[in-house]
Amino acid sequence: MADRAPNGRLLRATSMGNNAVTMRLALASADEVDDEVEGWLRRAYEENS
């Protein structure tokens, strides 16, 4: 998701792994998983498969 700037719950992942992970979702509980989160996960999966 290199073309996407972090905003809202989508944050830059500054210290995760070997720089392959560039973004993270800020979620406090499973109850916060909604259509927006599902969309981000789907997009990340599609771009990395």
HTML snippet that shows the backbone in 3Dmol.js (N, CA, C, O; Angstrom):
<script src="https://3Dmol.org/build/3Dmol-min.js"></script>
<div id="view" style="width:600px;height:400px;position:relative"></div>
<script>
const pdb = `
ATOM      1  N   MET A   1       0.836  -1.177   0.000  1.00  0.00           N
ATOM      2  CA  MET A   1       0.000   0.000   0.000  1.00  0.00           C
ATOM      3  C   MET A   1       0.885   1.246   0.000  1.00  0.00           C
ATOM      4  O   MET A   1       0.640   2.208   0.728  1.00  0.00           O
ATOM      5  N   ALA A   2       1.917   1.199  -0.836  1.00  0.00           N
ATOM      6  CA  ALA A   2       2.890   2.282  -0.883  1.00  0.00           C
ATOM      7  C   ALA A   2       2.282   3.603  -1.339  1.00  0.00           C
ATOM      8  O   ALA A   2       2.806   4.670  -1.019  1.00  0.00           O
ATOM      9  N   ASP A   3       1.184   3.540  -2.082  1.00  0.00           N
ATOM     10  CA  ASP A   3       0.572   4.764  -2.585  1.00  0.00           C
ATOM     11  C   ASP A   3      -0.368   5.407  -1.576  1.00  0.00           C
ATOM     12  O   ASP A   3      -0.970   6.439  -1.873  1.00  0.00           O
ATOM     13  N   ARG A   4      -0.505   4.832  -0.410  1.00  0.00           N
ATOM     14  CA  ARG A   4      -1.464   5.300   0.596  1.00  0.00           C
ATOM     15  C   ARG A   4      -0.739   5.975   1.760  1.00  0.00           C
ATOM     16  O   ARG A   4       0.207   5.416   2.316  1.00  0.00           O
ATOM     17  N   ALA A   5      -1.179   7.157   2.120  1.00  0.00           N
ATOM     18  CA  ALA A   5      -0.630   7.852   3.288  1.00  0.00           C
ATOM     19  C   ALA A   5      -1.406   7.422   4.529  1.00  0.00           C
ATOM     20  O   ALA A   5      -2.625   7.258   4.467  1.00  0.00           O
ATOM     21  N   PRO A   6      -0.725   7.238   5.638  1.00  0.00           N
ATOM     22  CA  PRO A   6      -1.417   6.848   6.868  1.00  0.00           C
ATOM     23  C   PRO A   6      -2.403   7.928   7.311  1.00  0.00           C
ATOM     24  O   PRO A   6      -2.104   9.120   7.242  1.00  0.00           O
ATOM     25  N   ASN A   7      -3.569   7.503   7.761  1.00  0.00           N
ATOM     26  CA  ASN A   7      -4.549   8.412   8.352  1.00  0.00           C
ATOM     27  C   ASN A   7      -5.598   7.594   9.076  1.00  0.00           C
ATOM     28  O   ASN A   7      -5.805   6.422   8.760  1.00  0.00           O
ATOM     29  N   GLY A   8      -6.261   8.206  10.048  1.00  0.00           N
ATOM     30  CA  GLY A   8      -7.271   7.490  10.823  1.00  0.00           C
ATOM     31  C   GLY A   8      -6.675   6.306  11.546  1.00  0.00           C
ATOM     32  O   GLY A   8      -5.675   6.441  12.251  1.00  0.00           O
ATOM     33  N   ARG A   9      -7.283   5.141  11.377  1.00  0.00           N
ATOM     34  CA  ARG A   9      -6.784   3.922  12.035  1.00  0.00           C
ATOM     35  C   ARG A   9      -5.620   3.296  11.293  1.00  0.00           C
ATOM     36  O   ARG A   9      -4.952   2.410  11.826  1.00  0.00           O
ATOM     37  N   LEU A  10      -5.366   3.740  10.073  1.00  0.00           N
ATOM     38  CA  LEU A  10      -4.247   3.218   9.291  1.00  0.00           C
ATOM     39  C   LEU A  10      -3.000   4.026   9.634  1.00  0.00           C
ATOM     40  O   LEU A  10      -2.918   5.217   9.336  1.00  0.00           O
ATOM     41  N   LEU A  11      -2.026   3.359  10.268  1.00  0.00           N
ATOM     42  CA  LEU A  11      -0.829   4.030  10.768  1.00  0.00           C
ATOM     43  C   LEU A  11       0.419   3.463  10.118  1.00  0.00           C
ATOM     44  O   LEU A  11       0.427   2.328   9.641  1.00  0.00           O
ATOM     45  N   ARG A  12       1.463   4.257  10.105  1.00  0.00           N
ATOM     46  CA  ARG A  12       2.756   3.791   9.600  1.00  0.00           C
ATOM     47  C   ARG A  12       3.315   2.772  10.590  1.00  0.00           C
ATOM     48  O   ARG A  12       3.258   2.984  11.801  1.00  0.00           O
ATOM     49  N   ALA A  13       3.847   1.686  10.084  1.00  0.00           N
ATOM     50  CA  ALA A  13       4.462   0.651  10.917  1.00  0.00           C
ATOM     51  C   ALA A  13       5.960   0.911  10.934  1.00  0.00           C
ATOM     52  O   ALA A  13       6.665   0.536   9.997  1.00  0.00           O
ATOM     53  N   THR A  14       6.451   1.544  11.982  1.00  0.00           N
ATOM     54  CA  THR A  14       7.845   1.972  12.002  1.00  0.00           C
ATOM     55  C   THR A  14       8.819   0.938  12.530  1.00  0.00           C
ATOM     56  O   THR A  14      10.012   1.025  12.239  1.00  0.00           O
ATOM     57  N   SER A  15       8.357  -0.029  13.290  1.00  0.00           N
ATOM     58  CA  SER A  15       9.311  -0.974  13.893  1.00  0.00           C
ATOM     59  C   SER A  15       8.843  -2.418  13.790  1.00  0.00           C
ATOM     60  O   SER A  15       9.014  -3.200  14.726  1.00  0.00           O
ATOM     61  N   MET A  16       8.256  -2.770  12.659  1.00  0.00           N
ATOM     62  CA  MET A  16       7.729  -4.131  12.498  1.00  0.00           C
ATOM     63  C   MET A  16       8.535  -4.894  11.451  1.00  0.00           C
ATOM     64  O   MET A  16       8.480  -4.571  10.265  1.00  0.00           O
ATOM     65  N   GLY A  17       9.263  -5.878  11.877  1.00  0.00           N
ATOM     66  CA  GLY A  17       9.921  -6.793  10.951  1.00  0.00           C
ATOM     67  C   GLY A  17      11.038  -6.163  10.144  1.00  0.00           C
ATOM     68  O   GLY A  17      11.779  -5.310  10.634  1.00  0.00           O
ATOM     69  N   ASN A  18      11.146  -6.596   8.900  1.00  0.00           N
ATOM     70  CA  ASN A  18      12.261  -6.220   8.034  1.00  0.00           C
ATOM     71  C   ASN A  18      11.860  -5.180   6.990  1.00  0.00           C
ATOM     72  O   ASN A  18      12.352  -5.225   5.862  1.00  0.00           O
ATOM     73  N   ASN A  19      11.001  -4.270   7.333  1.00  0.00           N
ATOM     74  CA  ASN A  19      10.505  -3.216   6.442  1.00  0.00           C
ATOM     75  C   ASN A  19       9.524  -3.730   5.394  1.00  0.00           C
ATOM     76  O   ASN A  19       9.096  -2.959   4.536  1.00  0.00           O
ATOM     77  N   ALA A  20       9.154  -5.012   5.438  1.00  0.00           N
ATOM     78  CA  ALA A  20       8.138  -5.525   4.529  1.00  0.00           C
ATOM     79  C   ALA A  20       6.756  -5.049   4.971  1.00  0.00           C
ATOM     80  O   ALA A  20       5.851  -4.925   4.146  1.00  0.00           O
ATOM     81  N   VAL A  21       6.588  -4.785   6.259  1.00  0.00           N
ATOM     82  CA  VAL A  21       5.329  -4.280   6.804  1.00  0.00           C
ATOM     83  C   VAL A  21       5.450  -2.766   6.883  1.00  0.00           C
ATOM     84  O   VAL A  21       6.289  -2.252   7.623  1.00  0.00           O
ATOM     85  N   THR A  22       4.634  -2.052   6.138  1.00  0.00           N
ATOM     86  CA  THR A  22       4.739  -0.596   6.095  1.00  0.00           C
ATOM     87  C   THR A  22       3.586   0.111   6.782  1.00  0.00           C
ATOM     88  O   THR A  22       3.710   1.281   7.142  1.00  0.00           O
ATOM     89  N   MET A  23       2.460  -0.579   6.972  1.00  0.00           N
ATOM     90  CA  MET A  23       1.289   0.016   7.610  1.00  0.00           C
ATOM     91  C   MET A  23       0.742  -0.939   8.664  1.00  0.00           C
ATOM     92  O   MET A  23       0.966  -2.148   8.604  1.00  0.00           O
ATOM     93  N   ARG A  24       0.023  -0.375   9.627  1.00  0.00           N
ATOM     94  CA  ARG A  24      -0.657  -1.184  10.630  1.00  0.00           C
ATOM     95  C   ARG A  24      -2.008  -0.546  10.921  1.00  0.00           C
ATOM     96  O   ARG A  24      -2.209   0.647  10.694  1.00  0.00           O
ATOM     97  N   LEU A  25      -2.917  -1.349  11.421  1.00  0.00           N
ATOM     98  CA  LEU A  25      -4.241  -0.860  11.802  1.00  0.00           C
ATOM     99  C   LEU A  25      -4.304  -0.737  13.313  1.00  0.00           C
ATOM    100  O   LEU A  25      -3.957  -1.671  14.036  1.00  0.00           O
ATOM    101  N   ALA A  26      -4.746   0.412  13.783  1.00  0.00           N
ATOM    102  CA  ALA A  26      -4.871   0.642  15.222  1.00  0.00           C
ATOM    103  C   ALA A  26      -6.237   0.143  15.680  1.00  0.00           C
ATOM    104  O   ALA A  26      -7.255   0.798  15.457  1.00  0.00           O
ATOM    105  N   LEU A  27      -6.248  -1.019  16.320  1.00  0.00           N
ATOM    106  CA  LEU A  27      -7.480  -1.614  16.829  1.00  0.00           C
ATOM    107  C   LEU A  27      -7.273  -1.985  18.292  1.00  0.00           C
ATOM    108  O   LEU A  27      -6.232  -2.531  18.658  1.00  0.00           O
ATOM    109  N   ALA A  28      -8.253  -1.691  19.118  1.00  0.00           N
ATOM    110  CA  ALA A  28      -8.162  -2.017  20.534  1.00  0.00           C
ATOM    111  C   ALA A  28      -8.861  -3.330  20.869  1.00  0.00           C
ATOM    112  O   ALA A  28      -8.544  -3.965  21.875  1.00  0.00           O
ATOM    113  N   SER A  29      -9.813  -3.740  20.026  1.00  0.00           N
ATOM    114  CA  SER A  29     -10.527  -4.991  20.278  1.00  0.00           C
ATOM    115  C   SER A  29     -11.122  -5.510  18.977  1.00  0.00           C
ATOM    116  O   SER A  29     -11.199  -4.787  17.983  1.00  0.00           O
ATOM    117  N   ALA A  30     -11.537  -6.758  18.994  1.00  0.00           N
ATOM    118  CA  ALA A  30     -12.160  -7.369  17.818  1.00  0.00           C
ATOM    119  C   ALA A  30     -13.467  -6.668  17.445  1.00  0.00           C
ATOM    120  O   ALA A  30     -13.904  -6.739  16.296  1.00  0.00           O
ATOM    121  N   ASP A  31     -14.083  -6.000  18.401  1.00  0.00           N
ATOM    122  CA  ASP A  31     -15.325  -5.271  18.119  1.00  0.00           C
ATOM    123  C   ASP A  31     -15.116  -4.119  17.143  1.00  0.00           C
ATOM    124  O   ASP A  31     -16.078  -3.645  16.538  1.00  0.00           O
ATOM    125  N   GLU A  32     -13.889  -3.667  16.980  1.00  0.00           N
ATOM    126  CA  GLU A  32     -13.591  -2.563  16.070  1.00  0.00           C
ATOM    127  C   GLU A  32     -13.419  -3.005  14.619  1.00  0.00           C
ATOM    128  O   GLU A  32     -13.260  -2.163  13.735  1.00  0.00           O
ATOM    129  N   VAL A  33     -13.448  -4.298  14.364  1.00  0.00           N
ATOM    130  CA  VAL A  33     -13.337  -4.793  12.994  1.00  0.00           C
ATOM    131  C   VAL A  33     -14.657  -4.529  12.285  1.00  0.00           C
ATOM    132  O   VAL A  33     -15.693  -5.092  12.638  1.00  0.00           O
ATOM    133  N   ASP A  34     -14.601  -3.660  11.276  1.00  0.00           N
ATOM    134  CA  ASP A  34     -15.792  -3.270  10.530  1.00  0.00           C
ATOM    135  C   ASP A  34     -15.483  -3.317   9.040  1.00  0.00           C
ATOM    136  O   ASP A  34     -14.457  -3.866   8.639  1.00  0.00           O
ATOM    137  N   ASP A  35     -16.349  -2.754   8.224  1.00  0.00           N
ATOM    138  CA  ASP A  35     -16.163  -2.788   6.777  1.00  0.00           C
ATOM    139  C   ASP A  35     -14.870  -2.085   6.353  1.00  0.00           C
ATOM    140  O   ASP A  35     -14.199  -2.531   5.423  1.00  0.00           O
ATOM    141  N   GLU A  36     -14.522  -1.000   7.024  1.00  0.00           N
ATOM    142  CA  GLU A  36     -13.283  -0.284   6.694  1.00  0.00           C
ATOM    143  C   GLU A  36     -12.076  -1.183   6.919  1.00  0.00           C
ATOM    144  O   GLU A  36     -11.202  -1.280   6.057  1.00  0.00           O
ATOM    145  N   VAL A  37     -12.023  -1.837   8.065  1.00  0.00           N
ATOM    146  CA  VAL A  37     -10.909  -2.734   8.391  1.00  0.00           C
ATOM    147  C   VAL A  37     -10.869  -3.893   7.402  1.00  0.00           C
ATOM    148  O   VAL A  37      -9.800  -4.256   6.910  1.00  0.00           O
ATOM    149  N   GLU A  38     -12.007  -4.462   7.118  1.00  0.00           N
ATOM    150  CA  GLU A  38     -12.052  -5.564   6.149  1.00  0.00           C
ATOM    151  C   GLU A  38     -11.519  -5.106   4.793  1.00  0.00           C
ATOM    152  O   GLU A  38     -10.797  -5.849   4.129  1.00  0.00           O
ATOM    153  N   GLY A  39     -11.861  -3.912   4.388  1.00  0.00           N
ATOM    154  CA  GLY A  39     -11.372  -3.381   3.114  1.00  0.00           C
ATOM    155  C   GLY A  39      -9.864  -3.230   3.098  1.00  0.00           C
ATOM    156  O   GLY A  39      -9.218  -3.580   2.111  1.00  0.00           O
ATOM    157  N   TRP A  40      -9.282  -2.702   4.198  1.00  0.00           N
ATOM    158  CA  TRP A  40      -7.828  -2.560   4.272  1.00  0.00           C
ATOM    159  C   TRP A  40      -7.138  -3.910   4.233  1.00  0.00           C
ATOM    160  O   TRP A  40      -6.127  -4.070   3.550  1.00  0.00           O
ATOM    161  N   LEU A  41      -7.673  -4.885   4.960  1.00  0.00           N
ATOM    162  CA  LEU A  41      -7.078  -6.221   4.978  1.00  0.00           C
ATOM    163  C   LEU A  41      -7.170  -6.887   3.612  1.00  0.00           C
ATOM    164  O   LEU A  41      -6.221  -7.528   3.161  1.00  0.00           O
ATOM    165  N   ARG A  42      -8.300  -6.734   2.965  1.00  0.00           N
ATOM    166  CA  ARG A  42      -8.470  -7.305   1.622  1.00  0.00           C
ATOM    167  C   ARG A  42      -7.478  -6.679   0.646  1.00  0.00           C
ATOM    168  O   ARG A  42      -6.837  -7.382  -0.135  1.00  0.00           O
ATOM    169  N   ARG A  43      -7.354  -5.342   0.696  1.00  0.00           N
ATOM    170  CA  ARG A  43      -6.433  -4.651  -0.207  1.00  0.00           C
ATOM    171  C   ARG A  43      -4.997  -5.095   0.047  1.00  0.00           C
ATOM    172  O   ARG A  43      -4.263  -5.371  -0.903  1.00  0.00           O
ATOM    173  N   ALA A  44      -4.582  -5.168   1.311  1.00  0.00           N
ATOM    174  CA  ALA A  44      -3.233  -5.596   1.635  1.00  0.00           C
ATOM    175  C   ALA A  44      -2.963  -7.024   1.143  1.00  0.00           C
ATOM    176  O   ALA A  44      -1.896  -7.307   0.598  1.00  0.00           O
ATOM    177  N   TYR A  45      -3.923  -7.905   1.338  1.00  0.00           N
ATOM    178  CA  TYR A  45      -3.784  -9.287   0.889  1.00  0.00           C
ATOM    179  C   TYR A  45      -3.620  -9.342  -0.639  1.00  0.00           C
ATOM    180  O   TYR A  45      -2.733 -10.024  -1.152  1.00  0.00           O
ATOM    181  N   GLU A  46      -4.484  -8.618  -1.351  1.00  0.00           N
ATOM    182  CA  GLU A  46      -4.451  -8.648  -2.814  1.00  0.00           C
ATOM    183  C   GLU A  46      -3.141  -8.066  -3.356  1.00  0.00           C
ATOM    184  O   GLU A  46      -2.602  -8.573  -4.339  1.00  0.00           O
ATOM    185  N   GLU A  47      -2.632  -7.017  -2.728  1.00  0.00           N
ATOM    186  CA  GLU A  47      -1.396  -6.393  -3.196  1.00  0.00           C
ATOM    187  C   GLU A  47      -0.168  -7.231  -2.885  1.00  0.00           C
ATOM    188  O   GLU A  47       0.888  -7.031  -3.485  1.00  0.00           O
ATOM    189  N   ASN A  48      -0.295  -8.165  -1.953  1.00  0.00           N
ATOM    190  CA  ASN A  48       0.865  -8.948  -1.546  1.00  0.00           C
ATOM    191  C   ASN A  48       0.761 -10.431  -1.901  1.00  0.00           C
ATOM    192  O   ASN A  48       1.512 -11.254  -1.379  1.00  0.00           O
ATOM    193  N   SER A  49      -0.164 -10.761  -2.781  1.00  0.00           N
ATOM    194  CA  SER A  49      -0.263 -12.171  -3.172  1.00  0.00           C
ATOM    195  C   SER A  49       0.051 -12.361  -4.634  1.00  0.00           C
ATOM    196  O   SER A  49       0.015 -13.486  -5.132  1.00  0.00           O
TER     197      SER A  49
END
`;
const viewer = $3Dmol.createViewer("view");
viewer.addModel(pdb, "pdb");
viewer.setStyle({}, {cartoon: {color: "spectrum"}});
viewer.zoomTo();
viewer.render();
</script>
